[in-house]
Every structure is written in structure tokens, then in C-alpha cells.
Amino acid sequence: MGLSNKKEEELRRMPRIQNRIKASRNGRYIIQQTVITSIKPIEYYNAILANTVKVSDEPLGDDELMVEEGAEIARKMK
């Protein structure tokens, strides 16, 4: 039983995940490397870059910060 065309197309769009495991040169460590490869059209990134928000380096004022102690937050959640 083979995969449907829809399922094959879905699998093609998914990121490729490669996992490599090897020993270090001195044999003391195991090196595990995971590589995730995702292929997207350039138009996708152009759309993202066109809709980015400009970030300023201005410091936040005291009225813009929301600072609460952990105990205060825990009391509110009860």
C-alpha cells in the first residue's frame, strides 16, 4: 500500500532532519549533531522582511515595565 499524492506532497514540504552521532577524536566524548533543513521560496522571506517591526534602542520607562515578585504572581493564580 503506497502513500497518497496528498501525503507525499505533505512529506516533501516538511523540513529534512538529519541526525549524526560520532565519537570525538580522543574517544572521550560522544558528539550528537542534528541538522534541520527547511526549504522555503524567496517570496516567503521577502514577505516576512516587508512586515517586520522596527525596533528602537530607547530604554523603557518605569511606567512601561511590568515587574512583579514571584510570590505575588503565585497568590494571584490561587
Secondary structure, 3 states (H helix, E strand, C coil): CCCCHHHHHHHHHCCEEEEEEEECCCCCCEEEEEEEECCCCHHHHHHHHHCCCCCCCCCCCHHHCCCCCHHHHHHHHC
